[in-house]
Amino acid sequence: MTAIPASQKVARLGAALPFWMSLGLVPLAIFVAVQGGWAILLLPLSTWYLFTGLDYFVGLNNKNPDLETPEAQLFWYKLITLLWPPVQLATIFGVMIYVTQSGHLSRIEEWALFAGLGVLSGTVGITYAHELMHQKSKLERWMADILMASVLYSHFRSEHLLVHHRYVATPRDPVTARYGESFYRFFPRVLLACWVSAFKAEKAMLARKGLKWSDRSNPFWLYWMLQGGFLALAALIGGWWGVFLFSVQAFWAIFQLELVNYVEHYGLTRKHLGEGKYEHVMPRHSWNAAQRASNWLLINLQRHSDHHYKPNRRFPLLQTYTEDEAPQLPHGYPLMTMMALVPTLWRKTMNPRVKDWRARYYPEIKNWAPYKNGTHPLPR
């Protein structure tokens, strides 16, 4: 029997189909909107808990795909990320039209329903936007902007591409969670710091071209236009209550995003070499997880070290690393984000791992206080 080449195995529809499981959350959202009541809990349960449970049945995936797989053979993987933006918009605004017109849900139920939709748009939508914004195609980048505007967090694109990837694990990166920092301190800090760092990064780029921040090429004009358009549509559908429901959805999507950001680099720092110089980013500077089902949901985001090594590498080709090369989490991101909501449990689980990481990779560093407190000079 002739063996199937590794690149062809990746290209097969059967290999791509598990990543399409996210589409199953859409009919669930419609069912929840119709049923109301306790059924509303199904949306967060199906994302946070279902895939965590599946992880323990389907196990780990430590196999690496063939990096020589041609782009043309990744059609089914690219298609799901391109289909999701219109699907998400149709779901959010379709449900809004239904619940505001039917009146069969109480105000509390409508709030809870849109909080659940925020878990969906945060877990799936923002993850897909992250994949799309790293690609060269204008269509894919446009779809990323649409998804981020639909959760009122458009500046994430600027912050992520211009700040996070360049300065991760240094004091200049707002979304590298510091050792000992709880999520409840991290979250309000990054809400402001990310916007400021994103705006400053775009302003600096324009200044290097001899342009003012107000130049129309500043993407913040596009961000504000798209976000304003979605808020206007929500107002058209449901008045001020529609704007409120849309904002609830956006808040919980952002909450979900920053939970994942908190987990991805918690306590990990690049070595300061002196005078504002830092070592290059390496696999050791991201937390990874090989749980198979969680990676289906998050389109391999948990292979995070390789993403930082090759940011525009498409998700089906991301590589996994051994524990000797990159730190590994004990569970997938969905369960780790739930643990992050309980600071004592988080510290008990993660702080010993960070200390082991320090001893393994940086035995020569004796004083970790400047790394913990972020008091080293900012990167040049």
C-alpha positions, -999 to +999 in steps of 0.1 A: +000+000+000+014+034-010+019+058+019+002+091+017+027+120+018+026+141+049+016+172+030-013+155+014-025+143+049-027+179+060-045+189+028-073+163+032-108+175+041-110+150+069-079+166+086-095+200+084-130+191+095-124+192+133-115+228+130-150+234+116-166+224+149-169+260+158-198+263+133-218+240+155-220+269+181-242+290+157-273+267+157-267+264+194-269+302+198-301+303+178-316+275+200-306+293+231-322+326+218-355+308+212-355+287+244-342+313+269-341+303+306-313+280+318-306+271+282-286+303+279-258+287+300-252+263+271-231+289+251-203+294+277-206+258+288-201+246+252-169+266+247-152+265+281-163+231+293-171+210+263-137+213+246-120+208+280-139+176+284-130+165+249-093+171+256-094+143+281-110+119+256-090+127+224-057+134+242-026+153+230-014+160+195+024+162+194+028+156+157+041+183+134+027+189+099+049+191+068+061+227+064+065+221+027+027+218+023+017+241-006-006+270+002-031+257-023-036+226-003-047+245+028-080+256+011-104+240+037-085+256+066-085+291+050-122+287+041-134+284+077-116+316+088-131+335+058-166+321+064-167+330+101-169+368+098-203+369+079-216+340+100-207+359+133-223+391+122-254+373+110-256+355+143-252+386+165-275+409+146-300+382+137-304+372+174-307+409+183-335+414+158-353+383+170-351+390+208-359+427+205-389+420+183-403+389+199-401+402+235-402+366+249-371+370+270-367+391+301-341+419+303-319+397+324-322+368+299-313+391+270-282+404+289-271+368+297-277+357+261-255+385+247-229+378+273-229+342+260-226+355+224-196+374+236-179+342+248-186+329+212-173+361+194-143+362+218-133+326+218-139+319+181-142+353+164-112+370+179-091+339+175-100+338+138-093+375+135-059+369+150-052+344+123-065+366+095-046+398+105-013+380+102-018+371+066-007+392+035-041+390+017-060+423+018-093+403+020-081+384+050-069+415+068-102+432+060-121+403+075-099+406+106-108+443+109-145+434+106-143+409+134-124+431+157-148+460+151-177+437+159-163+435+194-153+472+196-116+463+200-102+472+166-070+487+180-059+451+189-046+447+154-022+476+158-012+466+193-007+430+184+013+435+152+033+465+161+038+461+199+032+426+212+052+406+186+081+430+188+082+435+225+067+403+240+082+394+274+097+428+280+084+458+301+071+475+269+046+448+261+013+455+281-001+420+275+028+400+290+013+392+324+038+397+352+047+370+377+023+372+407-001+396+388-037+384+391-060+385+362-081+411+380-052+435+381-040+425+346-074+431+329-080+468+338-044+476+332-043+462+297-076+478+287-060+512+288-024+503+281-032+484+249-051+513+234-024+538+243+005+516+231-014+509+198-021+545+192+015+555+200+028+528+176+007+541+147+015+577+155+053+569+155+050+551+122+033+581+106+059+605+122+087+585+105+069+593+072+066+630+081+029+627+088+007+637+117-014+612+137-045+628+121-035+617+086-062+597+070-038+567+065-039+562+103-059+530+107-076+543+138-100+563+115-110+529+099-114+514+134-136+542+146-157+541+114-163+504+115-171+504+153-194+534+149-212+516+120-218+485+141-231+506+170-254+525+146-268+492+133-274+480+168-292+513+176-313+509+144-324+474+154-330+479+191-325+516+200-304+522+232-311+487+244-297+473+212-265+494+217-264+481+253-267+444+242-241+448+215-217+464+241-224+435+265-214+411+237-183+431+230-172+433+267-173+396+272-155+390+239-127+413+251-127+397+285-122+363+268-094+377+247-075+392+276-079+360+296-061+341+268-035+369+266-029+365+304-023+328+301+000+329+270+030+346+285+024+347+323+056+353+342+079+347+312+105+373+305+133+378+280+168+383+295+179+419+299+214+422+283+220+458+296+213+493+283+178+485+271+188+455+250+170+422+253+176+387+240+157+377+209+123+360+213+127+322+216+103+293+220+108+295+258+089+328+260+054+314+254+032+289+272+021+260+249-005+233+251-008+202+230-044+193+239-060+183+207-096+194+211-087+228+225-065+233+194-095+225+172-115+253+189-086+278+189-071+268+155-037+258+170-033+291+189-018+269+217+012+262+195+021+297+206+059+295+205+059+286+168+034+314+161+059+339+176+087+324+156+067+326+123+038+350+128+024+346+093+026+308+093-009+295+087-025+277+116-026+242+102+012+243+097+022+255+132+047+233+149+047+220+184+077+219+207+089+194+233+091+204+270+129+208+266+124+235+240+093+254+253+072+255+285+041+234+285+008+241+303-008+212+323-041+218+305-055+235+274-062+272+272-099+269+280-093+252+313-063+274+321-084+306+315-110+293+339-083+287+365-070+322+360-103+335+373-094+320+407-061+337+417-052+314+445-056+283+423-037+300+395-008+309+416-007+274+431-006+259+396+016+284+377+040+300+401+060+268+407+061+263+369+075+298+364+101+292+391+111+259+374+113+277+340+136+303+355+159+277+370+160+257+337+167+285+313+182+313+334+202+298+363+226+327+362+199+353+371+197+356+409+176+387+412+142+384+395+126+415+412+133+439+382+117+413+359+087+409+381+082+446+387+090+456+351+117+481+362+143+472+336+148+499+309+123+498+281+136+481+249+153+504+225 
